[in-house]
Amino acid sequence: MWICKECGCAKFKITKIEETEREVVFDKDGIEDESKEIYSNTRETLECANCGNSGSIFHFIEDIAEWVEEK
């Protein structure tokens, strides 16, 4: 199993972050009339669920944890 290099915990947290930027035109009542997506990005972060240890920008499990055989 994978265990955190910092605290030994075997549970990890993945957070998915989505960013979208749009140009928007509103009608007279302030309701969105039309929009055009101009930027979109999705990324994930990986960290230990116990101590918050996080790895490189690529977020490989090997950066923050080590594999140990279960006994």
Gaussian input, Z-matrix of N, CA and C with variables (Angstrom, degrees):
# hf/3-21g

backbone

0 1
 N
 C     1     B1
 C     2     B2     1     A1
 N     3     B3     2     A2     1     D1
 C     4     B4     3     A3     2     D2
 C     5     B5     4     A4     3     D3
 N     6     B6     5     A5     4     D4
 C     7     B7     6     A6     5     D5
 C     8     B8     7     A7     6     D6
 N     9     B9     8     A8     7     D7
 C    10    B10     9     A9     8     D8
 C    11    B11    10    A10     9     D9
 N    12    B12    11    A11    10    D10
 C    13    B13    12    A12    11    D11
 C    14    B14    13    A13    12    D12
 N    15    B15    14    A14    13    D13
 C    16    B16    15    A15    14    D14
 C    17    B17    16    A16    15    D15
 N    18    B18    17    A17    16    D16
 C    19    B19    18    A18    17    D17
 C    20    B20    19    A19    18    D18
 N    21    B21    20    A20    19    D19
 C    22    B22    21    A21    20    D20
 C    23    B23    22    A22    21    D21
 N    24    B24    23    A23    22    D22
 C    25    B25    24    A24    23    D23
 C    26    B26    25    A25    24    D24
 N    27    B27    26    A26    25    D25
 C    28    B28    27    A27    26    D26
 C    29    B29    28    A28    27    D27
 N    30    B30    29    A29    28    D28
 C    31    B31    30    A30    29    D29
 C    32    B32    31    A31    30    D30
 N    33    B33    32    A32    31    D31
 C    34    B34    33    A33    32    D32
 C    35    B35    34    A34    33    D33
 N    36    B36    35    A35    34    D34
 C    37    B37    36    A36    35    D35
 C    38    B38    37    A37    36    D36
 N    39    B39    38    A38    37    D37
 C    40    B40    39    A39    38    D38
 C    41    B41    40    A40    39    D39
 N    42    B42    41    A41    40    D40
 C    43    B43    42    A42    41    D41
 C    44    B44    43    A43    42    D42
 N    45    B45    44    A44    43    D43
 C    46    B46    45    A45    44    D44
 C    47    B47    46    A46    45    D45
 N    48    B48    47    A47    46    D46
 C    49    B49    48    A48    47    D47
 C    50    B50    49    A49    48    D48
 N    51    B51    50    A50    49    D49
 C    52    B52    51    A51    50    D50
 C    53    B53    52    A52    51    D51
 N    54    B54    53    A53    52    D52
 C    55    B55    54    A54    53    D53
 C    56    B56    55    A55    54    D54
 N    57    B57    56    A56    55    D55
 C    58    B58    57    A57    56    D56
 C    59    B59    58    A58    57    D57
 N    60    B60    59    A59    58    D58
 C    61    B61    60    A60    59    D59
 C    62    B62    61    A61    60    D60
 N    63    B63    62    A62    61    D61
 C    64    B64    63    A63    62    D62
 C    65    B65    64    A64    63    D63
 N    66    B66    65    A65    64    D64
 C    67    B67    66    A66    65    D65
 C    68    B68    67    A67    66    D66
 N    69    B69    68    A68    67    D67
 C    70    B70    69    A69    68    D68
 C    71    B71    70    A70    69    D69
 N    72    B72    71    A71    70    D70
 C    73    B73    72    A72    71    D71
 C    74    B74    73    A73    72    D72
 N    75    B75    74    A74    73    D73
 C    76    B76    75    A75    74    D74
 C    77    B77    76    A76    75    D75
 N    78    B78    77    A77    76    D76
 C    79    B79    78    A78    77    D77
 C    80    B80    79    A79    78    D78
 N    81    B81    80    A80    79    D79
 C    82    B82    81    A81    80    D80
 C    83    B83    82    A82    81    D81
 N    84    B84    83    A83    82    D82
 C    85    B85    84    A84    83    D83
 C    86    B86    85    A85    84    D84
 N    87    B87    86    A86    85    D85
 C    88    B88    87    A87    86    D86
 C    89    B89    88    A88    87    D87
 N    90    B90    89    A89    88    D88
 C    91    B91    90    A90    89    D89
 C    92    B92    91    A91    90    D90
 N    93    B93    92    A92    91    D91
 C    94    B94    93    A93    92    D92
 C    95    B95    94    A94    93    D93
 N    96    B96    95    A95    94    D94
 C    97    B97    96    A96    95    D95
 C    98    B98    97    A97    96    D96
 N    99    B99    98    A98    97    D97
 C   100   B100    99    A99    98    D98
 C   101   B101   100   A100    99    D99
 N   102   B102   101   A101   100   D100
 C   103   B103   102   A102   101   D101
 C   104   B104   103   A103   102   D102
 N   105   B105   104   A104   103   D103
 C   106   B106   105   A105   104   D104
 C   107   B107   106   A106   105   D105
 N   108   B108   107   A107   106   D106
 C   109   B109   108   A108   107   D107
 C   110   B110   109   A109   108   D108
 N   111   B111   110   A110   109   D109
 C   112   B112   111   A111   110   D110
 C   113   B113   112   A112   111   D111
 N   114   B114   113   A113   112   D112
 C   115   B115   114   A114   113   D113
 C   116   B116   115   A115   114   D114
 N   117   B117   116   A116   115   D115
 C   118   B118   117   A117   116   D116
 C   119   B119   118   A118   117   D117
 N   120   B120   119   A119   118   D118
 C   121   B121   120   A120   119   D119
 C   122   B122   121   A121   120   D120
 N   123   B123   122   A122   121   D121
 C   124   B124   123   A123   122   D122
 C   125   B125   124   A124   123   D123
 N   126   B126   125   A125   124   D124
 C   127   B127   126   A126   125   D125
 C   128   B128   127   A127   126   D126
 N   129   B129   128   A128   127   D127
 C   130   B130   129   A129   128   D128
 C   131   B131   130   A130   129   D129
 N   132   B132   131   A131   130   D130
 C   133   B133   132   A132   131   D131
 C   134   B134   133   A133   132   D132
 N   135   B135   134   A134   133   D133
 C   136   B136   135   A135   134   D134
 C   137   B137   136   A136   135   D135
 N   138   B138   137   A137   136   D136
 C   139   B139   138   A138   137   D137
 C   140   B140   139   A139   138   D138
 N   141   B141   140   A140   139   D139
 C   142   B142   141   A141   140   D140
 C   143   B143   142   A142   141   D141
 N   144   B144   143   A143   142   D142
 C   145   B145   144   A144   143   D143
 C   146   B146   145   A145   144   D144
 N   147   B147   146   A146   145   D145
 C   148   B148   147   A147   146   D146
 C   149   B149   148   A148   147   D147
 N   150   B150   149   A149   148   D148
 C   151   B151   150   A150   149   D149
 C   152   B152   151   A151   150   D150
 N   153   B153   152   A152   151   D151
 C   154   B154   153   A153   152   D152
 C   155   B155   154   A154   153   D153
 N   156   B156   155   A155   154   D154
 C   157   B157   156   A156   155   D155
 C   158   B158   157   A157   156   D156
 N   159   B159   158   A158   157   D157
 C   160   B160   159   A159   158   D158
 C   161   B161   160   A160   159   D159
 N   162   B162   161   A161   160   D160
 C   163   B163   162   A162   161   D161
 C   164   B164   163   A163   162   D162
 N   165   B165   164   A164   163   D163
 C   166   B166   165   A165   164   D164
 C   167   B167   166   A166   165   D165
 N   168   B168   167   A167   166   D166
 C   169   B169   168   A168   167   D167
 C   170   B170   169   A169   168   D168
 N   171   B171   170   A170   169   D169
 C   172   B172   171   A171   170   D170
 C   173   B173   172   A172   171   D171
 N   174   B174   173   A173   172   D172
 C   175   B175   174   A174   173   D173
 C   176   B176   175   A175   174   D174
 N   177   B177   176   A176   175   D175
 C   178   B178   177   A177   176   D176
 C   179   B179   178   A178   177   D177
 N   180   B180   179   A179   178   D178
 C   181   B181   180   A180   179   D179
 C   182   B182   181   A181   180   D180
 N   183   B183   182   A182   181   D181
 C   184   B184   183   A183   182   D182
 C   185   B185   184   A184   183   D183
 N   186   B186   185   A185   184   D184
 C   187   B187   186   A186   185   D185
 C   188   B188   187   A187   186   D186
 N   189   B189   188   A188   187   D187
 C   190   B190   189   A189   188   D188
 C   191   B191   190   A190   189   D189
 N   192   B192   191   A191   190   D190
 C   193   B193   192   A192   191   D191
 C   194   B194   193   A193   192   D192
 N   195   B195   194   A194   193   D193
 C   196   B196   195   A195   194   D194
 C   197   B197   196   A196   195   D195
 N   198   B198   197   A197   196   D196
 C   199   B199   198   A198   197   D197
 C   200   B200   199   A199   198   D198
 N   201   B201   200   A200   199   D199
 C   202   B202   201   A201   200   D200
 C   203   B203   202   A202   201   D201
 N   204   B204   203   A203   202   D202
 C   205   B205   204   A204   203   D203
 C   206   B206   205   A205   204   D204
 N   207   B207   206   A206   205   D205
 C   208   B208   207   A207   206   D206
 C   209   B209   208   A208   207   D207
 N   210   B210   209   A209   208   D208
 C   211   B211   210   A210   209   D209
 C   212   B212   211   A211   210   D210

   B1=1.4409
   B2=1.5282
   B3=1.3104
   B4=1.4577
   B5=1.5248
   B6=1.3356
   B7=1.4642
   B8=1.5284
   B9=1.3137
   B10=1.4661
   B11=1.5256
   B12=1.3145
   B13=1.4656
   B14=1.5251
   B15=1.3167
   B16=1.4666
   B17=1.5299
   B18=1.3463
   B19=1.4705
   B20=1.5270
   B21=1.3321
   B22=1.4632
   B23=1.5142
   B24=1.3143
   B25=1.4658
   B26=1.5325
   B27=1.3389
   B28=1.4608
   B29=1.5287
   B30=1.3215
   B31=1.4738
   B32=1.5227
   B33=1.3396
   B34=1.4628
   B35=1.5171
   B36=1.3173
   B37=1.4580
   B38=1.5337
   B39=1.3290
   B40=1.4673
   B41=1.5183
   B42=1.3230
   B43=1.4526
   B44=1.5205
   B45=1.3226
   B46=1.4632
   B47=1.5200
   B48=1.3269
   B49=1.4592
   B50=1.5293
   B51=1.3232
   B52=1.4580
   B53=1.5189
   B54=1.3241
   B55=1.4627
   B56=1.5286
   B57=1.3152
   B58=1.4599
   B59=1.5233
   B60=1.3003
   B61=1.4607
   B62=1.5272
   B63=1.3427
   B64=1.4635
   B65=1.5182
   B66=1.3117
   B67=1.4607
   B68=1.5244
   B69=1.3399
   B70=1.4578
   B71=1.5297
   B72=1.3374
   B73=1.4620
   B74=1.5268
   B75=1.3490
   B76=1.4623
   B77=1.5216
   B78=1.3479
   B79=1.4630
   B80=1.5348
   B81=1.3081
   B82=1.4632
   B83=1.5292
   B84=1.3525
   B85=1.4601
   B86=1.5276
   B87=1.3246
   B88=1.4500
   B89=1.5217
   B90=1.3323
   B91=1.4622
   B92=1.5244
   B93=1.3220
   B94=1.4610
   B95=1.5252
   B96=1.3154
   B97=1.4594
   B98=1.5215
   B99=1.3068
   B100=1.4642
   B101=1.5180
   B102=1.3149
   B103=1.4594
   B104=1.5175
   B105=1.3200
   B106=1.4540
   B107=1.5278
   B108=1.3279
   B109=1.4540
   B110=1.5253
   B111=1.3387
   B112=1.4606
   B113=1.5238
   B114=1.3433
   B115=1.4589
   B116=1.5294
   B117=1.3216
   B118=1.4503
   B119=1.5254
   B120=1.3363
   B121=1.4533
   B122=1.5285
   B123=1.3132
   B124=1.4596
   B125=1.5176
   B126=1.3274
   B127=1.4623
   B128=1.5170
   B129=1.3149
   B130=1.4527
   B131=1.5184
   B132=1.3217
   B133=1.4499
   B134=1.5280
   B135=1.3125
   B136=1.4589
   B137=1.5170
   B138=1.3245
   B139=1.4632
   B140=1.5114
   B141=1.3261
   B142=1.4575
   B143=1.5341
   B144=1.3190
   B145=1.4639
   B146=1.5281
   B147=1.3317
   B148=1.4527
   B149=1.5304
   B150=1.3369
   B151=1.4742
   B152=1.5260
   B153=1.3394
   B154=1.4581
   B155=1.5188
   B156=1.3332
   B157=1.4641
   B158=1.5266
   B159=1.3365
   B160=1.4636
   B161=1.5181
   B162=1.3252
   B163=1.4515
   B164=1.5024
   B165=1.3121
   B166=1.4605
   B167=1.5238
   B168=1.3209
   B169=1.4644
   B170=1.5257
   B171=1.3394
   B172=1.4596
   B173=1.5256
   B174=1.3242
   B175=1.4578
   B176=1.5255
   B177=1.3256
   B178=1.4470
   B179=1.5181
   B180=1.3246
   B181=1.4557
   B182=1.5260
   B183=1.3308
   B184=1.4591
   B185=1.5314
   B186=1.3184
   B187=1.4595
   B188=1.5289
   B189=1.3319
   B190=1.4621
   B191=1.5211
   B192=1.3387
   B193=1.4583
   B194=1.5256
   B195=1.3142
   B196=1.4638
   B197=1.5201
   B198=1.3257
   B199=1.4573
   B200=1.5290
   B201=1.3214
   B202=1.4624
   B203=1.5289
   B204=1.2901
   B205=1.4650
   B206=1.5296
   B207=1.3341
   B208=1.4576
   B209=1.5208
   B210=1.3256
   B211=1.4698
   B212=1.4938
   A1=109.16
   A2=116.55
   A3=121.66
   A4=109.06
   A5=116.34
   A6=120.55
   A7=109.32
   A8=115.49
   A9=122.24
   A10=110.10
   A11=116.57
   A12=121.93
   A13=111.59
   A14=118.23
   A15=121.90
   A16=112.85
   A17=116.94
   A18=118.60
   A19=114.90
   A20=118.06
   A21=120.64
   A22=115.03
   A23=118.09
   A24=122.46
   A25=109.92
   A26=116.95
   A27=121.53
   A28=112.50
   A29=118.25
   A30=121.76
   A31=109.46
   A32=115.00
   A33=121.99
   A34=109.54
   A35=114.80
   A36=121.37
   A37=108.68
   A38=115.87
   A39=121.74
   A40=107.36
   A41=116.77
   A42=122.12
   A43=108.06
   A44=116.23
   A45=121.63
   A46=108.21
   A47=116.39
   A48=122.23
   A49=108.29
   A50=115.80
   A51=120.95
   A52=109.52
   A53=115.71
   A54=121.34
   A55=108.52
   A56=115.83
   A57=120.98
   A58=108.24
   A59=116.13
   A60=121.09
   A61=106.99
   A62=115.82
   A63=120.32
   A64=111.10
   A65=116.50
   A66=122.13
   A67=106.05
   A68=116.85
   A69=120.67
   A70=110.09
   A71=115.32
   A72=122.54
   A73=106.51
   A74=115.97
   A75=120.89
   A76=110.39
   A77=115.75
   A78=119.64
   A79=109.58
   A80=116.82
   A81=123.16
   A82=112.69
   A83=117.22
   A84=122.05
   A85=112.69
   A86=117.42
   A87=121.14
   A88=114.03
   A89=115.75
   A90=120.68
   A91=108.37
   A92=114.68
   A93=120.12
   A94=109.55
   A95=116.11
   A96=122.27
   A97=111.10
   A98=115.84
   A99=120.44
   A100=108.57
   A101=115.42
   A102=119.10
   A103=110.07
   A104=114.47
   A105=121.34
   A106=107.09
   A107=115.99
   A108=119.85
   A109=108.96
   A110=116.14
   A111=119.29
   A112=112.62
   A113=116.14
   A114=119.07
   A115=109.13
   A116=116.13
   A117=120.64
   A118=108.88
   A119=116.09
   A120=120.58
   A121=108.89
   A122=116.18
   A123=121.83
   A124=107.88
   A125=115.84
   A126=119.77
   A127=109.00
   A128=114.94
   A129=120.63
   A130=109.35
   A131=115.75
   A132=120.80
   A133=107.75
   A134=116.02
   A135=122.46
   A136=108.47
   A137=116.62
   A138=120.02
   A139=110.05
   A140=115.39
   A141=122.04
   A142=108.25
   A143=116.38
   A144=120.58
   A145=112.05
   A146=117.57
   A147=121.14
   A148=112.59
   A149=117.65
   A150=119.58
   A151=114.18
   A152=117.68
   A153=120.22
   A154=114.36
   A155=118.27
   A156=121.88
   A157=109.00
   A158=116.92
   A159=120.53
   A160=109.22
   A161=115.46
   A162=120.04
   A163=113.90
   A164=114.52
   A165=122.44
   A166=110.30
   A167=114.99
   A168=119.11
   A169=111.32
   A170=117.73
   A171=121.11
   A172=111.34
   A173=117.92
   A174=124.92
   A175=113.66
   A176=116.15
   A177=120.33
   A178=109.14
   A179=116.94
   A180=121.22
   A181=110.81
   A182=117.46
   A183=121.83
   A184=112.53
   A185=117.70
   A186=121.84
   A187=112.42
   A188=116.40
   A189=119.33
   A190=113.81
   A191=117.19
   A192=119.71
   A193=111.15
   A194=114.31
   A195=119.44
   A196=108.41
   A197=114.88
   A198=120.95
   A199=108.93
   A200=116.04
   A201=121.47
   A202=108.01
   A203=115.88
   A204=120.50
   A205=108.85
   A206=114.64
   A207=118.90
   A208=109.01
   A209=116.19
   A210=120.80
   A211=111.66
   D1=156.81
   D2=177.19
   D3=-84.58
   D4=132.71
   D5=175.47
   D6=-128.60
   D7=145.26
   D8=-179.20
   D9=-61.23
   D10=136.08
   D11=178.24
   D12=-69.42
   D13=-22.48
   D14=-177.57
   D15=-87.90
   D16=-47.37
   D17=-171.43
   D18=-123.31
   D19=-10.07
   D20=178.80
   D21=87.01
   D22=2.80
   D23=179.31
   D24=-68.39
   D25=146.61
   D26=-179.98
   D27=-104.00
   D28=7.41
   D29=-179.65
   D30=-112.06
   D31=139.33
   D32=-177.18
   D33=-131.23
   D34=158.85
   D35=-176.46
   D36=-123.42
   D37=128.69
   D38=173.46
   D39=-109.84
   D40=127.65
   D41=177.98
   D42=-115.15
   D43=125.55
   D44=178.57
   D45=-98.67
   D46=126.49
   D47=-177.88
   D48=-118.22
   D49=122.22
   D50=179.09
   D51=-115.05
   D52=130.96
   D53=177.38
   D54=-121.27
   D55=134.17
   D56=176.20
   D57=-137.31
   D58=132.85
   D59=176.60
   D60=-118.91
   D61=131.49
   D62=-178.16
   D63=-132.33
   D64=148.41
   D65=168.44
   D66=-90.73
   D67=131.75
   D68=-173.08
   D69=-128.63
   D70=142.31
   D71=171.99
   D72=-117.96
   D73=130.59
   D74=179.89
   D75=-104.57
   D76=149.11
   D77=176.03
   D78=-83.71
   D79=-177.41
   D80=-176.07
   D81=-57.36
   D82=-31.96
   D83=-177.91
   D84=-87.33
   D85=3.53
   D86=179.21
   D87=82.14
   D88=14.49
   D89=178.62
   D90=-94.58
   D91=139.18
   D92=-179.61
   D93=-58.05
   D94=121.59
   D95=-176.67
   D96=-96.34
   D97=-44.11
   D98=179.08
   D99=-153.81
   D100=153.58
   D101=178.34
   D102=-148.61
   D103=157.80
   D104=179.63
   D105=-137.57
   D106=123.20
   D107=178.70
   D108=-73.48
   D109=128.74
   D110=-179.33
   D111=-115.13
   D112=-13.48
   D113=179.56
   D114=-159.10
   D115=138.30
   D116=176.68
   D117=-146.83
   D118=137.16
   D119=-179.19
   D120=-149.45
   D121=138.58
   D122=175.60
   D123=-128.88
   D124=134.39
   D125=176.82
   D126=-144.00
   D127=160.54
   D128=179.31
   D129=-124.53
   D130=145.11
   D131=173.51
   D132=-116.32
   D133=150.26
   D134=-179.76
   D135=-127.28
   D136=131.83
   D137=178.14
   D138=-151.84
   D139=160.66
   D140=175.56
   D141=-66.45
   D142=134.67
   D143=-179.53
   D144=-70.64
   D145=-18.41
   D146=-177.22
   D147=-94.97
   D148=-54.12
   D149=-171.98
   D150=-108.29
   D151=-7.13
   D152=178.16
   D153=82.43
   D154=6.42
   D155=177.92
   D156=-56.26
   D157=125.81
   D158=178.74
   D159=-127.55
   D160=156.71
   D161=-172.62
   D162=-100.70
   D163=-149.46
   D164=-177.29
   D165=-69.68
   D166=177.75
   D167=178.93
   D168=-65.51
   D169=-17.18
   D170=179.40
   D171=-87.93
   D172=-16.44
   D173=172.90
   D174=57.27
   D175=48.62
   D176=173.55
   D177=-82.28
   D178=143.15
   D179=179.81
   D180=-58.20
   D181=-32.28
   D182=-179.15
   D183=-63.46
   D184=-22.35
   D185=179.98
   D186=-71.04
   D187=-31.10
   D188=-173.76
   D189=-118.91
   D190=-7.25
   D191=-175.18
   D192=-141.49
   D193=165.09
   D194=176.07
   D195=-129.95
   D196=149.68
   D197=-179.00
   D198=-85.71
   D199=129.92
   D200=173.96
   D201=-129.71
   D202=138.93
   D203=178.38
   D204=-72.56
   D205=137.94
   D206=177.63
   D207=-74.38
   D208=145.28
   D209=-177.90
   D210=-92.22

